[in-house]
Amino acid sequence: MSTIDVRVEKKVVEADGIVSLELRAVGEAVLPAFAAGAHIDVHLPNGLVRQYSLCNAPGSGGSYVIAVLREPNSRGGSSAIHDAVAVGDVLQISSPKNHFHLLSAPRSILIGGGIGVTPLVSMSEALHASGADFEVHYCARSESRTAFRNQLRASPFSGKVRFYFDDQGGSIEVNELLAAPADETHIYVCGPAGFIEFVTSSAKRLGWLDSNIHFEYFAAPTTTDEQGSVPFEIEIASTGVRLTVPEDCSAADVLLENGIEIPVSCSQGVCGTCVTRVASGMPDHRDIYLTEEEKAQNDQFMPCCSRALSRVLVLDL
Ligand code: FES
């Protein structure tokens, strides 16, 4: 996959445990335009690749801004950004990708939990620029852990932003907030898995249409890792070669060990980078990227995390 070289222009402490990076193309190159909700893959100095939402206004001056929370159980991604990336460093990134599209609608409700606010910051800028009606509800543990709070408070749309700080008893009243479902209103949710599930299940219970509820996970819910795993076989359709995927190994790893490289990024079934066509067999879908309809068709799967319910899965490779 082609990458873009960018220089770290600024590194700012946005809140306790959260830094932002402003990235600009190296030399004369121009960064591709992006739409609100987009993210980029960032290739880190330790070889890991991580996805981060763009949180600046689309079209704002040829730079990308990302914000990263230092995860206490970091697998090396957030700690690399915090500890090993400095102003002036050159990083490789992907072009923006967007699985969290902001639709054109008369009214939007943006609900963010913690660092999940990042795509919503970009969305709020885009909605303000378009003149659409919107409101932002931003939940965080405390004011000191609330990234972009000063930026949002100083913004021309500050009156549309409401903060909820756990340590001040400011819990969001989702039942009140979403009490009146409306076809012309769309809800966008981003944050920890439990937060997303709470908001989206509440919205559905209150009568909101699935098509009006949009969300993006930052990481796969932990339940995907907790399911038992048994060995299965993958067959390469073009050669007939069969490979065994042991219970403690992913199909993507087995393919790589056997010289078949599938692009992998998040390794958690979140980003969709590794999607692979299935010619026959029944996948055991463990990702959160494919929709329920796509999963039901059983003609593609995510080898970074998904497995097989049938003994053999024939891959269209
Ligand atoms: S690498 Fe992200 S879904 Fe497989």
py3Dmol code that shows the C-alpha trace and the ligand (Angstrom):
import py3Dmol

protein = """\
ATOM      1  CA  MET A   1       0.000   0.000   0.000  1.00  0.00           C
ATOM      2  CA  SER A   2       1.357   3.418  -0.870  1.00  0.00           C
ATOM      3  CA  THR A   3       2.045   5.805   1.939  1.00  0.00           C
ATOM      4  CA  ILE A   4       2.515   9.552   2.275  1.00  0.00           C
ATOM      5  CA  ASP A   5       5.484  11.068   4.093  1.00  0.00           C
ATOM      6  CA  VAL A   6       4.417  13.683   6.617  1.00  0.00           C
ATOM      7  CA  ARG A   7       6.351  15.790   9.081  1.00  0.00           C
ATOM      8  CA  VAL A   8       5.154  16.317  12.637  1.00  0.00           C
ATOM      9  CA  GLU A   9       4.557  20.063  12.652  1.00  0.00           C
ATOM     10  CA  LYS A  10       3.188  20.354  16.182  1.00  0.00           C
ATOM     11  CA  LYS A  11       2.756  18.091  19.177  1.00  0.00           C
ATOM     12  CA  VAL A  12       0.396  19.537  21.781  1.00  0.00           C
ATOM     13  CA  VAL A  13      -0.763  18.219  25.151  1.00  0.00           C
ATOM     14  CA  GLU A  14      -4.524  18.560  24.730  1.00  0.00           C
ATOM     15  CA  ALA A  15      -5.522  17.083  28.087  1.00  0.00           C
ATOM     16  CA  ASP A  16      -4.204  14.690  30.720  1.00  0.00           C
ATOM     17  CA  GLY A  17      -2.886  11.705  28.796  1.00  0.00           C
ATOM     18  CA  ILE A  18      -3.855  13.070  25.378  1.00  0.00           C
ATOM     19  CA  VAL A  19      -1.568  14.629  22.786  1.00  0.00           C
ATOM     20  CA  SER A  20      -2.411  15.910  19.339  1.00  0.00           C
ATOM     21  CA  LEU A  21      -0.119  15.848  16.330  1.00  0.00           C
ATOM     22  CA  GLU A  22      -0.395  18.199  13.389  1.00  0.00           C
ATOM     23  CA  LEU A  23       0.977  16.508  10.280  1.00  0.00           C
ATOM     24  CA  ARG A  24       2.008  18.213   7.038  1.00  0.00           C
ATOM     25  CA  ALA A  25       3.229  16.712   3.802  1.00  0.00           C
ATOM     26  CA  VAL A  26       6.988  16.690   3.338  1.00  0.00           C
ATOM     27  CA  GLY A  27       8.330  19.075   0.700  1.00  0.00           C
ATOM     28  CA  GLU A  28       5.992  20.404  -1.940  1.00  0.00           C
ATOM     29  CA  ALA A  29       3.501  17.557  -1.724  1.00  0.00           C
ATOM     30  CA  VAL A  30      -0.116  18.337  -0.909  1.00  0.00           C
ATOM     31  CA  LEU A  31      -2.143  16.124   1.398  1.00  0.00           C
ATOM     32  CA  PRO A  32      -5.326  14.625  -0.086  1.00  0.00           C
ATOM     33  CA  ALA A  33      -8.573  16.311   0.890  1.00  0.00           C
ATOM     34  CA  PHE A  34     -10.681  14.515   3.480  1.00  0.00           C
ATOM     35  CA  ALA A  35     -14.272  14.544   4.648  1.00  0.00           C
ATOM     36  CA  ALA A  36     -15.369  14.696   8.282  1.00  0.00           C
ATOM     37  CA  GLY A  37     -15.302  11.262   9.916  1.00  0.00           C
ATOM     38  CA  ALA A  38     -12.196  10.134   8.019  1.00  0.00           C
ATOM     39  CA  HIS A  39      -9.208   8.425   9.604  1.00  0.00           C
ATOM     40  CA  ILE A  40      -5.656   7.667   8.520  1.00  0.00           C
ATOM     41  CA  ASP A  41      -3.318   4.757   9.152  1.00  0.00           C
ATOM     42  CA  VAL A  42      -0.176   5.964  10.900  1.00  0.00           C
ATOM     43  CA  HIS A  43       2.983   3.862  10.576  1.00  0.00           C
ATOM     44  CA  LEU A  44       4.763   4.186  13.877  1.00  0.00           C
ATOM     45  CA  PRO A  45       8.516   4.081  14.518  1.00  0.00           C
ATOM     46  CA  ASN A  46       8.155   0.660  16.197  1.00  0.00           C
ATOM     47  CA  GLY A  47       6.619  -0.849  13.066  1.00  0.00           C
ATOM     48  CA  LEU A  48       3.023  -0.846  14.293  1.00  0.00           C
ATOM     49  CA  VAL A  49       0.252   0.666  12.204  1.00  0.00           C
ATOM     50  CA  ARG A  50      -2.603   2.398  13.975  1.00  0.00           C
ATOM     51  CA  GLN A  51      -5.723   4.230  12.850  1.00  0.00           C
ATOM     52  CA  TYR A  52      -6.517   7.713  14.098  1.00  0.00           C
ATOM     53  CA  SER A  53      -9.445   9.937  13.203  1.00  0.00           C
ATOM     54  CA  LEU A  54      -8.741  13.313  11.674  1.00  0.00           C
ATOM     55  CA  CYS A  55     -10.022  15.974  14.017  1.00  0.00           C
ATOM     56  CA  ASN A  56      -9.396  19.236  12.213  1.00  0.00           C
ATOM     57  CA  ALA A  57     -11.853  20.945   9.908  1.00  0.00           C
ATOM     58  CA  PRO A  58     -11.961  19.377   6.423  1.00  0.00           C
ATOM     59  CA  GLY A  59     -10.055  21.588   4.038  1.00  0.00           C
ATOM     60  CA  SER A  60      -8.196  23.397   6.806  1.00  0.00           C
ATOM     61  CA  GLY A  61      -4.858  24.445   5.447  1.00  0.00           C
ATOM     62  CA  GLY A  62      -3.361  21.245   4.110  1.00  0.00           C
ATOM     63  CA  SER A  63      -2.641  19.564   7.429  1.00  0.00           C
ATOM     64  CA  TYR A  64      -4.055  16.631   9.329  1.00  0.00           C
ATOM     65  CA  VAL A  65      -4.561  16.698  13.096  1.00  0.00           C
ATOM     66  CA  ILE A  66      -4.898  13.518  15.128  1.00  0.00           C
ATOM     67  CA  ALA A  67      -5.250  13.122  18.886  1.00  0.00           C
ATOM     68  CA  VAL A  68      -4.067  10.103  20.820  1.00  0.00           C
ATOM     69  CA  LEU A  69      -4.903   8.940  24.317  1.00  0.00           C
ATOM     70  CA  ARG A  70      -2.147   7.098  26.149  1.00  0.00           C
ATOM     71  CA  GLU A  71      -3.778   3.735  26.742  1.00  0.00           C
ATOM     72  CA  PRO A  72      -2.837   2.180  30.094  1.00  0.00           C
ATOM     73  CA  ASN A  73      -2.759  -1.228  28.386  1.00  0.00           C
ATOM     74  CA  SER A  74      -1.153   0.077  25.223  1.00  0.00           C
ATOM     75  CA  ARG A  75      -0.016  -2.628  22.812  1.00  0.00           C
ATOM     76  CA  GLY A  76       2.638  -0.171  21.660  1.00  0.00           C
ATOM     77  CA  GLY A  77       0.630   2.245  19.517  1.00  0.00           C
ATOM     78  CA  SER A  78      -0.349   5.064  21.833  1.00  0.00           C
ATOM     79  CA  SER A  79       2.871   4.830  23.843  1.00  0.00           C
ATOM     80  CA  ALA A  80       4.884   5.194  20.632  1.00  0.00           C
ATOM     81  CA  ILE A  81       3.026   8.399  19.752  1.00  0.00           C
ATOM     82  CA  HIS A  82       3.466   9.775  23.260  1.00  0.00           C
ATOM     83  CA  ASP A  83       7.080   8.722  23.868  1.00  0.00           C
ATOM     84  CA  ALA A  84       8.804   8.175  20.532  1.00  0.00           C
ATOM     85  CA  VAL A  85       7.361  10.784  18.160  1.00  0.00           C
ATOM     86  CA  ALA A  86       8.631  14.358  18.288  1.00  0.00           C
ATOM     87  CA  VAL A  87       8.154  17.578  16.341  1.00  0.00           C
ATOM     88  CA  GLY A  88      10.166  17.370  13.117  1.00  0.00           C
ATOM     89  CA  ASP A  89       9.923  13.588  12.809  1.00  0.00           C
ATOM     90  CA  VAL A  90       8.802  12.154   9.488  1.00  0.00           C
ATOM     91  CA  LEU A  91       6.093   9.492   9.596  1.00  0.00           C
ATOM     92  CA  GLN A  92       4.339   7.501   6.911  1.00  0.00           C
ATOM     93  CA  ILE A  93       0.577   7.660   6.738  1.00  0.00           C
ATOM     94  CA  SER A  94      -2.142   6.360   4.431  1.00  0.00           C
ATOM     95  CA  SER A  95      -4.530   8.514   2.472  1.00  0.00           C
ATOM     96  CA  PRO A  96      -7.683   9.295   4.459  1.00  0.00           C
ATOM     97  CA  LYS A  97     -10.295   6.539   4.573  1.00  0.00           C
ATOM     98  CA  ASN A  98     -13.824   7.070   5.723  1.00  0.00           C
ATOM     99  CA  HIS A  99     -16.175   4.517   7.284  1.00  0.00           C
ATOM    100  CA  PHE A 100     -17.998   7.129   9.369  1.00  0.00           C
ATOM    101  CA  HIS A 101     -19.588   9.388   6.801  1.00  0.00           C
ATOM    102  CA  LEU A 102     -21.355  12.547   7.785  1.00  0.00           C
ATOM    103  CA  LEU A 103     -24.605  12.692   5.824  1.00  0.00           C
ATOM    104  CA  SER A 104     -26.259  15.815   4.599  1.00  0.00           C
ATOM    105  CA  ALA A 105     -29.217  16.198   6.965  1.00  0.00           C
ATOM    106  CA  PRO A 106     -31.146  19.128   8.437  1.00  0.00           C
ATOM    107  CA  ARG A 107     -30.106  18.149  11.969  1.00  0.00           C
ATOM    108  CA  SER A 108     -27.355  16.053  13.542  1.00  0.00           C
ATOM    109  CA  ILE A 109     -26.688  14.976  17.120  1.00  0.00           C
ATOM    110  CA  LEU A 110     -23.041  14.174  17.856  1.00  0.00           C
ATOM    111  CA  ILE A 111     -22.343  12.165  21.005  1.00  0.00           C
ATOM    112  CA  GLY A 112     -18.743  11.495  22.025  1.00  0.00           C
ATOM    113  CA  GLY A 113     -17.189   9.604  24.893  1.00  0.00           C
ATOM    114  CA  GLY A 114     -13.610  10.487  25.867  1.00  0.00           C
ATOM    115  CA  ILE A 115     -11.105  10.340  23.032  1.00  0.00           C
ATOM    116  CA  GLY A 116     -13.995   9.206  20.821  1.00  0.00           C
ATOM    117  CA  VAL A 117     -14.757  12.879  20.344  1.00  0.00           C
ATOM    118  CA  THR A 118     -12.019  13.216  17.712  1.00  0.00           C
ATOM    119  CA  PRO A 119     -14.060  12.531  14.536  1.00  0.00           C
ATOM    120  CA  LEU A 120     -16.928  14.502  16.036  1.00  0.00           C
ATOM    121  CA  VAL A 121     -14.740  17.615  16.346  1.00  0.00           C
ATOM    122  CA  SER A 122     -14.147  17.476  12.597  1.00  0.00           C
ATOM    123  CA  MET A 123     -17.847  16.794  11.999  1.00  0.00           C
ATOM    124  CA  SER A 124     -18.882  19.775  14.106  1.00  0.00           C
ATOM    125  CA  GLU A 125     -16.584  22.025  12.070  1.00  0.00           C
ATOM    126  CA  ALA A 126     -18.069  20.687   8.836  1.00  0.00           C
ATOM    127  CA  LEU A 127     -21.641  21.057  10.080  1.00  0.00           C
ATOM    128  CA  HIS A 128     -20.966  24.610  11.216  1.00  0.00           C
ATOM    129  CA  ALA A 129     -19.457  25.452   7.827  1.00  0.00           C
ATOM    130  CA  SER A 130     -22.499  23.994   6.052  1.00  0.00           C
ATOM    131  CA  GLY A 131     -24.976  25.913   8.188  1.00  0.00           C
ATOM    132  CA  ALA A 132     -26.766  22.729   9.271  1.00  0.00           C
ATOM    133  CA  ASP A 133     -28.372  22.435  12.683  1.00  0.00           C
ATOM    134  CA  PHE A 134     -26.403  20.292  15.117  1.00  0.00           C
ATOM    135  CA  GLU A 135     -25.488  19.742  18.743  1.00  0.00           C
ATOM    136  CA  VAL A 136     -22.477  18.091  20.367  1.00  0.00           C
ATOM    137  CA  HIS A 137     -22.647  16.106  23.607  1.00  0.00           C
ATOM    138  CA  TYR A 138     -19.196  15.355  24.970  1.00  0.00           C
ATOM    139  CA  CYS A 139     -18.769  12.992  27.935  1.00  0.00           C
ATOM    140  CA  ALA A 140     -15.443  12.752  29.738  1.00  0.00           C
ATOM    141  CA  ARG A 141     -14.160  11.595  33.095  1.00  0.00           C
ATOM    142  CA  SER A 142     -13.080  15.056  34.175  1.00  0.00           C
ATOM    143  CA  GLU A 143     -12.421  18.460  32.710  1.00  0.00           C
ATOM    144  CA  SER A 144      -8.667  17.894  32.796  1.00  0.00           C
ATOM    145  CA  ARG A 145      -9.071  14.785  30.618  1.00  0.00           C
ATOM    146  CA  THR A 146     -11.208  16.536  28.024  1.00  0.00           C
ATOM    147  CA  ALA A 147      -9.282  17.082  24.802  1.00  0.00           C
ATOM    148  CA  PHE A 148     -10.171  20.107  22.682  1.00  0.00           C
ATOM    149  CA  ARG A 149     -12.324  21.638  25.416  1.00  0.00           C
ATOM    150  CA  ASN A 150     -10.785  25.082  24.974  1.00  0.00           C
ATOM    151  CA  GLN A 151     -11.035  24.876  21.200  1.00  0.00           C
ATOM    152  CA  LEU A 152     -14.698  23.888  21.395  1.00  0.00           C
ATOM    153  CA  ARG A 153     -15.479  26.565  23.973  1.00  0.00           C
ATOM    154  CA  ALA A 154     -13.827  29.217  21.804  1.00  0.00           C
ATOM    155  CA  SER A 155     -15.478  28.008  18.603  1.00  0.00           C
ATOM    156  CA  PRO A 156     -18.253  29.959  16.866  1.00  0.00           C
ATOM    157  CA  PHE A 157     -20.550  27.023  17.669  1.00  0.00           C
ATOM    158  CA  SER A 158     -19.675  26.821  21.379  1.00  0.00           C
ATOM    159  CA  GLY A 159     -23.353  27.274  22.257  1.00  0.00           C
ATOM    160  CA  LYS A 160     -24.098  23.947  20.577  1.00  0.00           C
ATOM    161  CA  VAL A 161     -21.574  22.003  22.682  1.00  0.00           C
ATOM    162  CA  ARG A 162     -22.470  20.492  26.029  1.00  0.00           C
ATOM    163  CA  PHE A 163     -19.912  18.834  28.305  1.00  0.00           C
ATOM    164  CA  TYR A 164     -20.600  16.099  30.867  1.00  0.00           C
ATOM    165  CA  PHE A 165     -17.855  15.422  33.412  1.00  0.00           C
ATOM    166  CA  ASP A 166     -18.126  12.185  35.418  1.00  0.00           C
ATOM    167  CA  ASP A 167     -16.346  13.645  38.430  1.00  0.00           C
ATOM    168  CA  GLN A 168     -18.907  16.458  38.590  1.00  0.00           C
ATOM    169  CA  GLY A 169     -21.865  14.104  38.366  1.00  0.00           C
ATOM    170  CA  GLY A 170     -22.643  15.294  34.879  1.00  0.00           C
ATOM    171  CA  SER A 171     -24.000  12.138  33.296  1.00  0.00           C
ATOM    172  CA  ILE A 172     -25.714  12.395  29.942  1.00  0.00           C
ATOM    173  CA  GLU A 173     -29.471  11.761  29.947  1.00  0.00           C
ATOM    174  CA  VAL A 174     -29.755   9.777  26.755  1.00  0.00           C
ATOM    175  CA  ASN A 175     -33.454   9.033  27.216  1.00  0.00           C
ATOM    176  CA  GLU A 176     -34.200  12.752  27.331  1.00  0.00           C
ATOM    177  CA  LEU A 177     -31.739  13.691  24.642  1.00  0.00           C
ATOM    178  CA  LEU A 178     -33.102  11.167  22.159  1.00  0.00           C
ATOM    179  CA  ALA A 179     -36.723  11.202  23.318  1.00  0.00           C
ATOM    180  CA  ALA A 180     -38.095  12.427  19.993  1.00  0.00           C
ATOM    181  CA  PRO A 181     -36.928  10.311  17.010  1.00  0.00           C
ATOM    182  CA  ALA A 182     -37.053  12.264  13.766  1.00  0.00           C
ATOM    183  CA  ASP A 183     -36.429  11.015  10.246  1.00  0.00           C
ATOM    184  CA  GLU A 184     -34.487  14.128   9.297  1.00  0.00           C
ATOM    185  CA  THR A 185     -32.121  13.892  12.288  1.00  0.00           C
ATOM    186  CA  HIS A 186     -29.028  11.696  12.335  1.00  0.00           C
ATOM    187  CA  ILE A 187     -27.111  10.551  15.411  1.00  0.00           C
ATOM    188  CA  TYR A 188     -23.331  10.022  15.372  1.00  0.00           C
ATOM    189  CA  VAL A 189     -21.669   8.223  18.276  1.00  0.00           C
ATOM    190  CA  CYS A 190     -18.007   7.528  18.931  1.00  0.00           C
ATOM    191  CA  GLY A 191     -16.265   6.359  22.073  1.00  0.00           C
ATOM    192  CA  PRO A 192     -15.560   3.195  24.049  1.00  0.00           C
ATOM    193  CA  ALA A 193     -17.519   0.104  22.997  1.00  0.00           C
ATOM    194  CA  GLY A 194     -19.751   0.130  26.089  1.00  0.00           C
ATOM    195  CA  PHE A 195     -20.577   3.796  25.548  1.00  0.00           C
ATOM    196  CA  ILE A 196     -21.509   3.193  21.914  1.00  0.00           C
ATOM    197  CA  GLU A 197     -23.624   0.185  22.800  1.00  0.00           C
ATOM    198  CA  PHE A 198     -25.442   2.134  25.519  1.00  0.00           C
ATOM    199  CA  VAL A 199     -26.236   5.087  23.263  1.00  0.00           C
ATOM    200  CA  THR A 200     -27.153   3.080  20.168  1.00  0.00           C
ATOM    201  CA  SER A 201     -29.305   0.537  22.028  1.00  0.00           C
ATOM    202  CA  SER A 202     -31.071   3.394  23.832  1.00  0.00           C
ATOM    203  CA  ALA A 203     -31.699   5.139  20.516  1.00  0.00           C
ATOM    204  CA  LYS A 204     -33.173   1.975  18.984  1.00  0.00           C
ATOM    205  CA  ARG A 205     -35.369   1.377  22.021  1.00  0.00           C
ATOM    206  CA  LEU A 206     -36.628   4.949  21.747  1.00  0.00           C
ATOM    207  CA  GLY A 207     -37.651   4.354  18.143  1.00  0.00           C
ATOM    208  CA  TRP A 208     -34.761   5.727  16.084  1.00  0.00           C
ATOM    209  CA  LEU A 209     -34.249   4.030  12.722  1.00  0.00           C
ATOM    210  CA  ASP A 210     -31.020   2.048  12.273  1.00  0.00           C
ATOM    211  CA  SER A 211     -30.347   4.154   9.191  1.00  0.00           C
ATOM    212  CA  ASN A 212     -30.237   7.297  11.351  1.00  0.00           C
ATOM    213  CA  ILE A 213     -27.773   5.900  13.904  1.00  0.00           C
ATOM    214  CA  HIS A 214     -24.090   6.002  12.968  1.00  0.00           C
ATOM    215  CA  PHE A 215     -21.182   4.938  15.105  1.00  0.00           C
ATOM    216  CA  GLU A 216     -17.505   4.138  14.959  1.00  0.00           C
ATOM    217  CA  TYR A 217     -15.534   1.966  17.346  1.00  0.00           C
ATOM    218  CA  PHE A 218     -11.983   2.755  18.259  1.00  0.00           C
ATOM    219  CA  ALA A 219     -11.258  -0.842  19.140  1.00  0.00           C
ATOM    220  CA  ALA A 220     -13.157  -4.076  18.931  1.00  0.00           C
ATOM    221  CA  PRO A 221     -15.380  -4.861  21.927  1.00  0.00           C
ATOM    222  CA  THR A 222     -13.523  -7.298  24.154  1.00  0.00           C
ATOM    223  CA  THR A 223     -16.123 -10.008  23.630  1.00  0.00           C
ATOM    224  CA  THR A 224     -14.633 -10.713  20.212  1.00  0.00           C
ATOM    225  CA  ASP A 225     -11.477 -11.941  21.900  1.00  0.00           C
ATOM    226  CA  GLU A 226     -13.226 -14.005  24.480  1.00  0.00           C
ATOM    227  CA  GLN A 227     -14.857 -16.501  22.170  1.00  0.00           C
ATOM    228  CA  GLY A 228     -13.242 -19.913  22.136  1.00  0.00           C
ATOM    229  CA  SER A 229     -11.079 -20.753  19.135  1.00  0.00           C
ATOM    230  CA  VAL A 230     -10.559 -24.112  17.460  1.00  0.00           C
ATOM    231  CA  PRO A 231      -8.217 -24.957  14.604  1.00  0.00           C
ATOM    232  CA  PHE A 232      -9.572 -24.862  11.051  1.00  0.00           C
ATOM    233  CA  GLU A 233      -8.207 -25.103   7.530  1.00  0.00           C
ATOM    234  CA  ILE A 234      -7.961 -22.508   4.809  1.00  0.00           C
ATOM    235  CA  GLU A 235      -7.657 -23.488   1.191  1.00  0.00           C
ATOM    236  CA  ILE A 236      -6.190 -21.172  -1.423  1.00  0.00           C
ATOM    237  CA  ALA A 237      -8.646 -21.343  -4.332  1.00  0.00           C
ATOM    238  CA  SER A 238      -6.061 -20.632  -7.046  1.00  0.00           C
ATOM    239  CA  THR A 239      -3.617 -23.366  -5.985  1.00  0.00           C
ATOM    240  CA  GLY A 240      -5.611 -25.796  -3.873  1.00  0.00           C
ATOM    241  CA  VAL A 241      -3.008 -25.492  -1.104  1.00  0.00           C
ATOM    242  CA  ARG A 242      -4.464 -26.162   2.345  1.00  0.00           C
ATOM    243  CA  LEU A 243      -3.109 -24.574   5.507  1.00  0.00           C
ATOM    244  CA  THR A 244      -4.071 -25.236   9.113  1.00  0.00           C
ATOM    245  CA  VAL A 245      -4.904 -22.266  11.337  1.00  0.00           C
ATOM    246  CA  PRO A 246      -4.088 -23.298  14.919  1.00  0.00           C
ATOM    247  CA  GLU A 247      -6.318 -22.157  17.761  1.00  0.00           C
ATOM    248  CA  ASP A 248      -3.809 -19.529  18.903  1.00  0.00           C
ATOM    249  CA  CYS A 249      -3.018 -18.060  15.497  1.00  0.00           C
ATOM    250  CA  SER A 250      -4.924 -15.881  13.035  1.00  0.00           C
ATOM    251  CA  ALA A 251      -5.580 -16.828   9.421  1.00  0.00           C
ATOM    252  CA  ALA A 252      -3.674 -13.687   8.387  1.00  0.00           C
ATOM    253  CA  ASP A 253      -0.599 -14.871  10.318  1.00  0.00           C
ATOM    254  CA  VAL A 254      -0.776 -18.334   8.781  1.00  0.00           C
ATOM    255  CA  LEU A 255      -1.070 -16.859   5.313  1.00  0.00           C
ATOM    256  CA  LEU A 256       1.918 -14.595   5.942  1.00  0.00           C
ATOM    257  CA  GLU A 257       4.021 -17.495   7.258  1.00  0.00           C
ATOM    258  CA  ASN A 258       3.298 -19.246   3.988  1.00  0.00           C
ATOM    259  CA  GLY A 259       4.267 -16.348   1.797  1.00  0.00           C
ATOM    260  CA  ILE A 260       0.812 -14.892   1.176  1.00  0.00           C
ATOM    261  CA  GLU A 261       0.725 -11.345   2.439  1.00  0.00           C
ATOM    262  CA  ILE A 262      -2.660  -9.849   3.227  1.00  0.00           C
ATOM    263  CA  PRO A 263      -2.522  -6.136   4.149  1.00  0.00           C
ATOM    264  CA  VAL A 264      -3.226  -5.892   7.887  1.00  0.00           C
ATOM    265  CA  SER A 265      -3.585  -2.783   9.965  1.00  0.00           C
ATOM    266  CA  CYS A 266      -5.629  -2.876  13.181  1.00  0.00           C
ATOM    267  CA  SER A 267      -5.515  -6.686  13.702  1.00  0.00           C
ATOM    268  CA  GLN A 268      -8.779  -6.354  15.603  1.00  0.00           C
ATOM    269  CA  GLY A 269     -11.481  -6.502  12.957  1.00  0.00           C
ATOM    270  CA  VAL A 270     -12.105  -2.765  13.117  1.00  0.00           C
ATOM    271  CA  CYS A 271     -10.550  -1.159  10.063  1.00  0.00           C
ATOM    272  CA  GLY A 272     -11.446  -3.446   7.140  1.00  0.00           C
ATOM    273  CA  THR A 273      -7.921  -3.409   5.660  1.00  0.00           C
ATOM    274  CA  CYS A 274      -7.568  -7.199   5.522  1.00  0.00           C
ATOM    275  CA  VAL A 275     -10.955  -8.038   3.978  1.00  0.00           C
ATOM    276  CA  THR A 276     -10.621 -11.215   1.908  1.00  0.00           C
ATOM    277  CA  ARG A 277     -13.090 -12.918  -0.430  1.00  0.00           C
ATOM    278  CA  VAL A 278     -14.435 -16.306   0.640  1.00  0.00           C
ATOM    279  CA  ALA A 279     -15.205 -18.759  -2.190  1.00  0.00           C
ATOM    280  CA  SER A 280     -16.864 -21.390  -0.001  1.00  0.00           C
ATOM    281  CA  GLY A 281     -17.210 -22.416   3.618  1.00  0.00           C
ATOM    282  CA  MET A 282     -18.758 -20.651   6.583  1.00  0.00           C
ATOM    283  CA  PRO A 283     -16.771 -17.852   8.276  1.00  0.00           C
ATOM    284  CA  ASP A 284     -17.033 -17.263  12.014  1.00  0.00           C
ATOM    285  CA  HIS A 285     -17.222 -13.461  11.792  1.00  0.00           C
ATOM    286  CA  ARG A 286     -15.530 -11.799  14.758  1.00  0.00           C
ATOM    287  CA  ASP A 287     -15.014  -8.363  13.302  1.00  0.00           C
ATOM    288  CA  ILE A 288     -17.030  -5.224  13.792  1.00  0.00           C
ATOM    289  CA  TYR A 289     -16.303  -3.861  10.331  1.00  0.00           C
ATOM    290  CA  LEU A 290     -18.743  -5.810   8.148  1.00  0.00           C
ATOM    291  CA  THR A 291     -22.434  -5.076   8.495  1.00  0.00           C
ATOM    292  CA  GLU A 292     -24.785  -7.835   9.640  1.00  0.00           C
ATOM    293  CA  GLU A 293     -26.050  -8.096   6.049  1.00  0.00           C
ATOM    294  CA  GLU A 294     -22.524  -8.473   4.698  1.00  0.00           C
ATOM    295  CA  LYS A 295     -21.706 -11.099   7.301  1.00  0.00           C
ATOM    296  CA  ALA A 296     -24.836 -13.063   6.413  1.00  0.00           C
ATOM    297  CA  GLN A 297     -23.648 -13.396   2.806  1.00  0.00           C
ATOM    298  CA  ASN A 298     -20.531 -15.280   3.978  1.00  0.00           C
ATOM    299  CA  ASP A 299     -18.566 -14.265   0.898  1.00  0.00           C
ATOM    300  CA  GLN A 300     -15.891 -12.201   2.683  1.00  0.00           C
ATOM    301  CA  PHE A 301     -14.172 -12.266   6.048  1.00  0.00           C
ATOM    302  CA  MET A 302     -11.444 -10.612   8.079  1.00  0.00           C
ATOM    303  CA  PRO A 303      -8.478 -13.004   8.420  1.00  0.00           C
ATOM    304  CA  CYS A 304      -6.901 -10.856  11.146  1.00  0.00           C
ATOM    305  CA  CYS A 305      -9.525 -11.929  13.683  1.00  0.00           C
ATOM    306  CA  SER A 306     -12.313 -14.020  12.155  1.00  0.00           C
ATOM    307  CA  ARG A 307     -12.232 -17.784  11.999  1.00  0.00           C
ATOM    308  CA  ALA A 308     -14.356 -20.567  10.478  1.00  0.00           C
ATOM    309  CA  LEU A 309     -17.460 -22.426  11.515  1.00  0.00           C
ATOM    310  CA  SER A 310     -16.908 -24.963   8.729  1.00  0.00           C
ATOM    311  CA  ARG A 311     -13.875 -27.252   8.811  1.00  0.00           C
ATOM    312  CA  VAL A 312     -12.470 -25.619   5.675  1.00  0.00           C
ATOM    313  CA  LEU A 313     -12.718 -22.060   4.409  1.00  0.00           C
ATOM    314  CA  VAL A 314     -11.782 -21.641   0.744  1.00  0.00           C
ATOM    315  CA  LEU A 315     -10.308 -18.200   0.125  1.00  0.00           C
ATOM    316  CA  ASP A 316     -10.495 -16.472  -3.217  1.00  0.00           C
ATOM    317  CA  LEU A 317      -6.736 -15.952  -3.385  1.00  0.00           C
TER     318      LEU A 317
END
"""
ligand_1 = """\
4
FES
S -6.601 -5.549 9.827
Fe -8.216 -4.262 10.451
S -9.936 -5.506 10.091
Fe -8.302 -6.846 9.741
"""
view = py3Dmol.view(width=600, height=400)
view.addModel(protein, "pdb")
view.setStyle({"model": 0}, {"cartoon": {"style": "trace"}})
view.addModel(ligand_1, "xyz")
view.setStyle({"model": 1}, {"stick": {}})
view.zoomTo()
view.show()
